[in-house]
């Protein structure tokens, strides 16, 4: 596995990542995803919904709320500053998509609201957890950052009302012990496995993986 302990090292590795992307005509878009977690100390559960059967990307699959970063997300101000360590790791120049840490957070909060109706009121509660780049050969490709957040960070807390949207249906809190019963993409299953081993902590891990394929055993850069 590759190590990545500083910006210069990450920039060297970016050459390899860029070479992979050049062999695919599908552009890679920056994306953000929020993993909301409730009942961390007792029976941890995550908020997930099902993508429509007609969706181009991951049809039928259960996913976390999230989506691509829009141009308008750049320049938006946060009501509270981003966690410093998360910001530093998000700022590492790895890959081909140039986007600010703040835009990634704004996109995550916006997508959560659009897809579930939930409003995350505390951006400072978000923690960078994992990054995954969709492999070549897919109809759409994303450079996705996954954020952890406690359910208490949303308006109304763990019992706040949420609703289905055009993007996600069958939204519900899924206990981690039951999550394997859902129809999951490999990358989502991998993220959930890492989350299960990371809890009860909701802090950024000592080393954040950047996964080039759908499994942690594949090509990984460790951001630390």
Residue, then its C-alpha position, 0 to 999 in steps of 0.5 A: x500500500x502507498x503511504x502519504x504523509x505530506x503534501x509533496x508525497x501526495x502530489x507525486x502519487x497524484x501523477x499515478x492517479x491522473x494516469x488512470x483517469x486519462x484512460x477513461x473518457x468519463x470525467x471525474x467529479x468531486x462529491x461529498x457524502x454525509x454518514x449520519x450516526x445515531x445511538x453511537x454508544x448503544x445500538x449505532x445506526x446510520x441514515x440511508x436511502x435507496x436510489x431509484x431503479x432508473x438512476x444512472x449511477x448505483x441504481x437500486x443501491x442503498x447509499x448515504x445522502x450525498x452528491x456532486x459538488x456544484x460550482x455555486x458551492x465554492x465561495x459559500x461561507x460556513x456558519x462555523x469553521x471546519x475541523x482543522x485536521x479534516x481541513x488539512x487532509x481535505x486540502x492535500x493535492x491528490x487527484x485531478x479535481x480542484x475543490x476547496x475543503x469548504x466547498x466539499x462541506x457546503x456540498x455535503x450539507x446541501x445534498x443532505x438537505x435536498x435529499x432528506x430535508x435535514x439541516x445540519x446546523x454544525x459544520x464543525x461537527x463534521x469529520x473527514x472519514x474516507x475518500x474513494x474514487x470511482x474506478x474507470x469504466x463506470x457511467x459516472x465517476x466521482x472523487x467522493x469524500x465521506x464525512x462522519x457526523x453525529x445525529x445531534x448535529x442536525x436541527x432537531x437531533x436524532x429524532x428530527x423528521x426526514x422525508x424521501x426525495x427524487x434522489x433517495x427513497x425508503x430513507x430510514x435509520x439502519x442499525x449497523x448490525x442489520x445493514x448487510x441485509x440491504x442492497x449495497x455497492x461494494x464501496x458502501x459495504x467497505x465504508x460501513x465495515x470501516x465505520x463498524x471498526x472505528x466506532x464509537x469514535x466519530x473523529x477523523x481516523x489516524x490515517x484516512x484511506x483514499x481508495x482507488x477501487x471498491x475495496x480496501x484491499x485494492x489500491x489505497x493511498x493513506x492520508x495522515 
